Amino acid sequence: MTADGGVSVVVIGWNDAEHLAEAVNSALTQGDSVREVIAVDDCSTDDSPRLLDRLAAREPRLRVVRRTVNSGGCGTPRNDGLALATAPYVLFLDSDDVLPPGAVRALLRAAEAHDADVAGGLCVRRELPGGRELPWQRQLYAKKRVLDEPAALPRVAADTLCVNKLYRTDFLRAHAIRFPPGRYLYEDFVFTARVLAARPRMVLVPERVYVWHVRREAGRRSLSLDRDGVENWRARVRAHRQAVAELSGQPRLVRAARAGFLDRGLRMYVRELPRHDPSYQRAWWDLTRAYLTAFAPGDIAAAVAPARTAAAVVRHARAPRDLGRL
């Protein structure tokens, strides 16, 4: 890596001292592809600040940023880290996840070789403590692909994750692309849509570049896994509606984004409906039915068959029905 090259890895965390060191070290051990690791602590009250100080004392590439007020979400600390990044490319990492060996090098080489604004790779969801792994968007990353713009492969809009991608720092800054600040769940949806709306040149690679740890039995579940109340679904719908608005100038991406919402979001929450009480079911049904009125017939037709069936039932039934069958 030259003195003016490489990657800034932005690690964000809040009260996650148990996992933070593993995440930071997974970035630092990527080799000379990483120019710096910017750890943004979102006003933690546990041992996170002291742990970061100890790591920074022996690793000059680690920069520690402490927020004095908790932001309530992931967007603000990521924006803070992005604002401080000095490398040509930037990558985001959550404190409870890890970068597998060679991840940054694979993304950086692909981005530089193809002059790409965005380089994406395979994310693997690892269920803990069991260790079962599920590839995310496996088909999208089955082989290397170079896209002059996202519309060349519209289904990239269904990959709403921000963490399995490397971004040209100047590209994000030139288009003023940021995450929604504050407590905004599913901020990835909006950030990714803003990136795609700016029509970046992209390269996709089949290498594993991110391990997403799913801890369902943890004492404090992640924001996206805390689905006990209907507010989680309401936040997901709000974020997806905003993402679609960001993509409004590219109808093929809008269609792919809506099909992805049905394929993953709608199907996942429908499966969980029977375990909720009737008040949740009714609130969820009304909210979903109202949102699906914005979907064109072609949007629903683009989804997989189970998602099409679920969408049709919700759209046409005024009250929850056939939950077991759905």
Salt bridges, closest charged atoms under 4 A:
ASP16 OD1 - HIS19 ND1 2.76
GLU18 OE2 - HIS19 NE2 3.84
ASP32 OD1 - ARG105 NH2 3.04
GLU36 OE1 - ARG63 NH1 3.26
ASP42 OD1 - ARG67 NE 3.00
ASP47 OD1 - ARG50 NE 2.56
ASP47 OD2 - ARG54 NH2 3.36
ASP53 OD1 - ARG66 NH2 2.40
GLU59 OE2 - ARG61 NE 3.22
ASP80 OD2 - ARG67 NH1 2.87
ASP94 OD1 - ARG78 NH2 3.00
ASP115 OD1 - ARG168 NH2 3.02
ASP117 OD1 - ARG168 NE 2.96
GLU127 OE2 - ARG125 NH2 3.66
GLU127 OE1 - ARG216 NE 3.18
GLU133 OE2 - ARG126 NH2 2.79
GLU133 OE1 - ARG208 NH1 2.86
ASP148 OD1 - ARG201 NH1 2.43
GLU149 OE1 - ARG199 NH1 2.94
ASP159 OD2 - LYS165 NZ 3.00
GLU187 OE2 - ARG78 NH1 2.74
ASP188 OD1 - ARG78 NH1 3.36
ASP226 OD1 - ARG221 NH2 3.41
ASP228 OD2 - ARG221 NH2 2.68
GLU231 OE2 - ARG234 NE 3.14
GLU246 OE2 - ARG194 NE 3.13
GLU272 OE2 - ARG227 NH2 2.44
GLU272 OE1 - ARG275 NH2 3.91
ASP286 OD1 - ARG282 NE 3.08
ASP299 OD1 - ARG255 NE 2.85
ASP299 OD2 - ARG258 NH1 3.07
ASP322 OD2 - ARG321 NE 2.84
ASP322 OD1 - ARG325 NH1 3.88
